[in-house]
Amino acid sequence: MKLGVSGLVLASGILLTATGMALAEETGIAGIHSWVKTGRKTCLADHFHNGNGSGATRAQAERAAIQSWVDFTAWEYGGSWGRYAIAASKKMECSRSESWSCDLEARPCRPY
């Protein structure tokens, strides 16, 4: 597909708007930490966030712990930082008594 000048301008405007919206939701608090570039993402250099959760099954407890991490990280730094899938240095430990319980830690990253 070939774009004319007006198509390129429109595509550029959409990209800038989407980037601006992602940046606009950031709280700025992430700036108090050192950052490192890792491939196509930027991560906090040495600051970890924790999450914990419980459930009837290990899978439920893992999902609850991840959601806990996501909710707090996104609240503190903005949604671009609250993506557990791209977090670095992930560590999760789970145990079972009457139900499952999981605790995790990971360094927040954003995709740019």
N, C-alpha and C positions, 0 to 999 in steps of 0.2 A: 504494500500500500504506500502511495506517495502522498505526502502532505504538502500543501502549498504554504505560503508564508503565513496566511491567517490561521491555518491548522496548527502550525508550529507555535505561533503566539498563544493560541488557545491551550495547547498541550502544556506549554511552559507555565502559563497562568494557573492551570489546574495543579501542576506539580508544586509550584510555589505556595499555593493556598493549602494544599495537603501538608506540606512541610511546616508551614507556619502554624497550622492547627495543632500538629503534634508538639511543636515547641511551646505553643501557648499554654498547653495543659501542664507543662512542667512547673514545679513549685519553686525551683531555684535552690532548694535546700541541698540537692546533690552536689552543688558547687563547694560545699564545705569539706568534701572528701577529695582525695587524689584519684585521678582517673587514669586508666591505661587503655590503649587501643589494642584490640585482639581481633585480628581479621577484619570483618565487616561490622564489628560491634565495639562499643565503648563500655568498659566495666569499671566499677569502683575498684581501686587498686587493692585495698586491704580492709575494707569495711564489709561486714557480713550482716545479713538480716536473718531472723529466725522465724519459724512457723511451727505450729503444733496442731494436732488434730487427733480425734478418736473416732472409732466406728466399730460396728459389729464384725467387719472383715478388715483384713490388712489393706485391701484396695481402698475401702472407704476411709480408713484412717490416713492413708497416704494422700488421697484427694483433699481431705479436710486440712491437712498440714500444708499442702501446696496452696490451697485457697487462702489460708491464713497468711502465708508469706506474700502472696500476690496482693491481697487486700491492703495490708499494712504498707508494703513497698510502694504501691501505686498511690496510696493516700499521701505518703510522705514526700515522694519525688515526682509523681505524675505517672500516668499510664504507660509511657514509653519505657520506663524503668521496671514496671511491674510484670514482666513476662518471664515466668519461671522457666519456660522452654529454652530461653537463651541465657539464663543466669550462669555464672561461672562458679567453680569450686563447690559444687553441690555435694552435700552429705546428709543422708537421712538414716535415722535409727528408729526401729520400731520394736515394740514389745507387746506381749499379750498377758493379761491377767483375766479378768472377766470379759473385757473387750480389748480391742487393739488400740494402741496409742503410738503415734509417730511424732518425732521431733526432727526438724531439718534446719540446716543453715546453708546459705548461698550468698554469693556476691551479686548484687543487682547489675544488670547490663542493659543497654539500650541498643537498638539496631543500627545506629549511625555514629 
